[in-house]
Amino acid sequence: MASRRVQTKMAMRSKLHLLRTLTNSKSVKKNSIILDAFLYIIKLRLQLEAIQREYQQLLNHVQEVKVEKLIGTRFLVKVTCKKGKDVLVSILEAFEDMKLIVVQARVTSRYFFGMEAIVEAENEATLDVRALTRALQMAIHKQSFENL
């Protein structure tokens, strides 16, 4: 029976030592170590909540449109923005209005909407990178207001 108590005390001491190490506690008393661990857990929880708020804010405000001229009448289009009901539809309508053909596209909508596409102008129009970028930004902006 005594041997079991000794094992229990040693296990408790070992666990307290581990808890003290994990929480960087300077205390030596059992109650103080437990209180330090409790405060450490609260601190971690507050940090996690702050990170989650920051992440959510980032997702709500991310909007990036990059257009790069490729060979001939082709453009590489990269769009990243907040997920919305009809973001893809708005972008495809903008392509259609500008008489662009989607040659290849890759879309993701896991945490945000993301699209990478190669588009080609139907003719040798005076379409440039800035005009295409502005048209896509307007399509995304218009779509986000319609979802309010």
C-alpha positions as CSV (number, residue, x, y, z in Angstrom):
1,M,0.0,0.0,0.0
2,A,2.8,2.4,0.9
3,S,4.6,1.6,-2.3
4,R,1.5,2.6,-4.3
5,R,1.3,6.0,-2.4
6,V,5.0,6.6,-3.3
7,Q,4.3,5.8,-7.0
8,T,1.3,8.2,-7.0
9,K,3.3,11.0,-5.4
10,M,6.1,10.5,-7.9
11,A,3.6,10.5,-10.8
12,M,2.0,13.7,-9.3
13,R,5.4,15.3,-8.9
14,S,6.3,14.4,-12.5
15,K,3.0,15.8,-13.8
16,L,3.5,19.0,-11.8
17,H,7.1,19.3,-13.1
18,L,5.8,18.9,-16.7
19,L,3.0,21.4,-16.2
20,R,5.5,23.8,-14.6
21,T,7.8,23.4,-17.6
22,L,5.1,23.8,-20.2
23,T,3.7,27.0,-18.7
24,N,7.1,28.5,-17.8
25,S,5.9,28.7,-14.2
26,K,8.5,29.8,-11.6
27,S,6.3,28.5,-8.7
28,V,7.2,25.5,-6.6
29,K,3.9,25.1,-4.7
30,K,1.3,22.8,-6.3
31,N,-1.5,25.4,-6.0
32,S,0.6,28.1,-7.6
33,I,1.7,25.8,-10.5
34,I,-2.0,24.9,-11.2
35,L,-3.0,28.6,-11.0
36,D,-0.2,29.5,-13.4
37,A,-1.3,26.8,-15.8
38,F,-4.9,28.0,-15.6
39,L,-3.7,31.6,-16.4
40,Y,-1.6,30.3,-19.2
41,I,-4.6,28.4,-20.8
42,I,-6.7,31.6,-20.6
43,K,-3.9,33.6,-22.2
44,L,-3.6,31.0,-25.0
45,R,-7.4,31.1,-25.5
46,L,-7.4,34.9,-25.8
47,Q,-4.5,34.7,-28.4
48,L,-6.5,32.1,-30.4
49,E,-9.6,34.3,-30.4
50,A,-7.5,37.3,-31.6
51,I,-6.0,35.2,-34.4
52,Q,-9.4,34.0,-35.4
53,R,-10.7,37.6,-35.5
54,E,-7.7,38.7,-37.6
55,Y,-8.2,35.8,-40.0
56,Q,-11.9,36.5,-40.4
57,Q,-11.2,40.2,-41.0
58,L,-8.5,39.3,-43.6
59,L,-11.0,37.0,-45.4
60,N,-13.6,39.7,-45.4
61,H,-11.3,42.4,-46.9
62,V,-9.1,40.5,-49.2
63,Q,-9.5,41.5,-52.9
64,E,-6.7,41.3,-55.4
65,V,-6.9,41.3,-59.2
66,K,-3.7,40.8,-61.2
67,V,-3.6,40.8,-64.9
68,E,-0.5,40.0,-67.0
69,K,-0.1,40.3,-70.7
70,L,1.0,37.0,-72.4
71,I,1.8,36.3,-76.0
72,G,-0.5,37.8,-78.6
73,T,-4.0,38.6,-77.4
74,R,-3.7,36.4,-74.3
75,F,-3.8,37.5,-70.7
76,L,-3.1,35.7,-67.4
77,V,-5.8,36.7,-64.9
78,K,-5.5,36.1,-61.1
79,V,-8.4,37.0,-58.8
80,T,-8.6,36.6,-55.0
81,C,-11.6,38.0,-53.1
82,K,-14.2,37.2,-50.4
83,K,-16.4,34.3,-51.3
84,G,-19.7,35.4,-52.7
85,K,-22.8,33.8,-54.2
86,D,-22.1,34.8,-57.8
87,V,-18.5,36.0,-58.0
88,L,-17.6,33.6,-60.8
89,V,-20.7,34.6,-62.7
90,S,-19.8,38.3,-62.4
91,I,-16.2,37.7,-63.6
92,L,-17.4,35.5,-66.6
93,E,-19.9,38.2,-67.5
94,A,-17.1,40.8,-67.5
95,F,-15.1,38.5,-69.8
96,E,-18.1,38.2,-72.1
97,D,-18.7,42.0,-72.1
98,M,-15.0,42.5,-73.1
99,K,-15.3,39.8,-75.8
100,L,-12.7,37.5,-74.1
101,I,-12.6,33.7,-74.4
102,V,-11.6,31.7,-71.4
103,V,-8.8,29.3,-72.7
104,Q,-8.1,27.7,-69.3
105,A,-9.2,28.4,-65.8
106,R,-8.7,27.1,-62.3
107,V,-11.1,28.1,-59.5
108,T,-11.1,27.6,-55.7
109,S,-13.5,28.6,-53.1
110,R,-12.5,26.9,-49.9
111,Y,-11.8,29.9,-47.6
112,F,-12.0,32.6,-50.2
113,F,-12.7,32.8,-53.9
114,G,-9.6,32.4,-56.1
115,M,-9.3,32.1,-59.8
116,E,-6.4,31.8,-62.2
117,A,-7.3,31.9,-65.9
118,I,-5.9,32.4,-69.3
119,V,-8.2,34.5,-71.5
120,E,-7.9,35.5,-75.1
121,A,-9.3,38.5,-76.9
122,E,-11.4,37.6,-80.0
123,N,-9.7,40.2,-82.0
124,E,-6.6,42.5,-81.9
125,A,-8.6,45.1,-79.9
126,T,-6.9,47.8,-77.9
127,L,-7.6,45.9,-74.7
128,D,-4.8,46.5,-72.2
129,V,-3.9,45.2,-68.7
130,R,-5.3,48.2,-66.9
131,A,-8.7,48.1,-68.6
132,L,-9.1,44.4,-67.9
133,T,-8.0,44.9,-64.3
134,R,-10.5,47.7,-63.8
135,A,-13.4,45.8,-65.4
136,L,-12.7,42.8,-63.1
137,Q,-12.5,45.0,-60.0
138,M,-15.8,46.6,-60.9
139,A,-17.4,43.2,-61.5
140,I,-16.3,42.0,-58.1
141,H,-17.3,45.2,-56.4
142,K,-20.7,45.2,-58.0
143,Q,-21.3,41.6,-57.0
144,S,-20.3,42.2,-53.4
145,F,-22.8,45.1,-53.1
146,E,-25.6,42.9,-54.6
147,N,-25.0,40.3,-51.8
148,L,-25.5,42.9,-49.0
